[in-house]
Amino acid sequence: MQNDDKSMKWKRYEQIYRIYANDVYRVCLHYSQDKQKAADDTERVFTEFYHEFEDAESDQFFALLISKAKSLAENK
């Protein structure tokens, strides 16, 4: 991947993060009832998401992120 492609990917990812991070955090907090764990889990969700978001449709980002957050919480 060229630098311009990486830069564009990162900018898009940051935009998605800004849009959905609070929602993902709230789901994580709901399940964990612990603010630090919720923050850590939110980071984990977005780290996993970074590696696959280019293959997903943009109208599916919210559902995918929330599904990942719930799955992470249920597996802990």
Secondary structure, DSSP 8 states (H G I E B T S, - for coil): --HHHHHHHHHHHHHHHHHHHHHHHHHHHHHH--HHHHHHHHHHHHHHHHTTGGGS-GGGHHHHHHHHHHHHHHT-
